[in-house]
Amino acid sequence: MRGTQNFQGAMFSDISLKERVLQAHPLCRLRAVVDALLATMDREFEAVNARQGRPSVPPKRLLKTLLLQTLFSIRSER
């Protein structure tokens, strides 16, 4: 069973994440590309998830998290 995203940002802060991050940041542009790509994969995600049981973490969230982890673990040349 595929889980859903529940955003609880207001629980911890009065300022949203979009207000904190500059729109010119490279990750904002990358996020738009990744969101579009993952939207095309909805049928594949639906096919591999069970119909019963406890809801899982949404696959889109897991893949986006892994991408961020990979990007931030790359060492700089400095």
C-alpha positions as a Markdown table, in Angstrom:
| # | Residue | x | y | z |
|---|---|---|---|---|
| 1 | Met | 0.0 | 0.0 | 0.0 |
| 2 | Arg | 1.4 | 3.3 | -1.0 |
| 3 | Gly | 1.7 | 6.0 | 1.6 |
| 4 | Thr | 0.9 | 9.7 | 1.2 |
| 5 | Gln | 2.9 | 12.8 | 2.1 |
| 6 | Asn | 1.7 | 14.7 | 5.1 |
| 7 | Phe | 3.5 | 18.0 | 5.4 |
| 8 | Gln | 3.8 | 19.2 | 9.0 |
| 9 | Gly | 6.1 | 22.2 | 8.5 |
| 10 | Ala | 3.8 | 24.5 | 10.4 |
| 11 | Met | 4.2 | 22.4 | 13.5 |
| 12 | Phe | 7.8 | 23.5 | 13.9 |
| 13 | Ser | 8.1 | 26.9 | 12.2 |
| 14 | Asp | 6.1 | 29.9 | 11.1 |
| 15 | Ile | 8.1 | 30.3 | 7.9 |
| 16 | Ser | 7.7 | 27.8 | 5.1 |
| 17 | Leu | 10.6 | 26.1 | 3.4 |
| 18 | Lys | 9.9 | 27.9 | 0.2 |
| 19 | Glu | 10.4 | 31.2 | 1.9 |
| 20 | Arg | 13.7 | 30.2 | 3.4 |
| 21 | Val | 15.3 | 28.9 | 0.2 |
| 22 | Leu | 16.2 | 31.3 | -2.6 |
| 23 | Gln | 14.3 | 30.5 | -5.8 |
| 24 | Ala | 17.6 | 30.9 | -7.8 |
| 25 | His | 19.2 | 28.0 | -5.9 |
| 26 | Pro | 20.3 | 25.2 | -8.2 |
| 27 | Leu | 18.4 | 22.6 | -6.2 |
| 28 | Cys | 15.1 | 24.4 | -6.9 |
| 29 | Arg | 15.6 | 23.9 | -10.6 |
| 30 | Leu | 16.7 | 20.3 | -10.1 |
| 31 | Arg | 13.7 | 19.7 | -7.9 |
| 32 | Ala | 11.4 | 20.7 | -10.8 |
| 33 | Val | 13.1 | 18.3 | -13.2 |
| 34 | Val | 13.1 | 15.4 | -10.7 |
| 35 | Asp | 9.4 | 16.0 | -9.8 |
| 36 | Ala | 8.5 | 15.9 | -13.5 |
| 37 | Leu | 10.5 | 12.7 | -14.0 |
| 38 | Leu | 9.0 | 11.0 | -11.0 |
| 39 | Ala | 5.5 | 12.0 | -12.1 |
| 40 | Thr | 6.0 | 9.9 | -15.2 |
| 41 | Met | 6.8 | 6.9 | -13.1 |
| 42 | Asp | 3.5 | 6.7 | -11.1 |
| 43 | Arg | 2.4 | 3.5 | -12.9 |
| 44 | Glu | 5.6 | 1.7 | -12.1 |
| 45 | Phe | 5.4 | 2.7 | -8.4 |
| 46 | Glu | 1.8 | 1.5 | -8.2 |
| 47 | Ala | 2.7 | -1.8 | -9.8 |
| 48 | Val | 5.3 | -2.7 | -7.3 |
| 49 | Asn | 3.4 | -1.7 | -4.1 |
| 50 | Ala | 1.2 | -4.2 | -2.2 |
| 51 | Arg | -2.5 | -3.6 | -2.1 |
| 52 | Gln | -2.8 | -4.6 | 1.6 |
| 53 | Gly | -0.9 | -3.9 | 4.8 |
| 54 | Arg | 0.6 | -0.8 | 6.4 |
| 55 | Pro | 1.2 | 2.2 | 4.1 |
| 56 | Ser | 4.8 | 2.6 | 3.0 |
| 57 | Val | 6.9 | 5.7 | 2.7 |
| 58 | Pro | 6.0 | 7.2 | -0.7 |
| 59 | Pro | 8.6 | 6.0 | -3.2 |
| 60 | Lys | 9.0 | 9.6 | -4.6 |
| 61 | Arg | 10.0 | 10.8 | -1.2 |
| 62 | Leu | 12.6 | 8.0 | -0.8 |
| 63 | Leu | 14.1 | 8.6 | -4.2 |
| 64 | Lys | 14.3 | 12.4 | -3.7 |
| 65 | Thr | 15.9 | 11.8 | -0.3 |
| 66 | Leu | 18.5 | 9.4 | -1.9 |
| 67 | Leu | 19.3 | 12.0 | -4.6 |
| 68 | Leu | 19.9 | 14.7 | -2.0 |
| 69 | Gln | 22.0 | 12.4 | 0.1 |
| 70 | Thr | 24.1 | 11.6 | -3.0 |
| 71 | Leu | 24.5 | 15.2 | -4.0 |
| 72 | Phe | 25.5 | 16.4 | -0.6 |
| 73 | Ser | 28.0 | 13.6 | -0.1 |
| 74 | Ile | 30.0 | 14.6 | -3.2 |
| 75 | Arg | 33.2 | 16.3 | -2.0 |
| 76 | Ser | 34.0 | 19.7 | -3.5 |
| 77 | Glu | 37.3 | 20.4 | -5.3 |
| 78 | Arg | 38.2 | 23.1 | -2.7 |
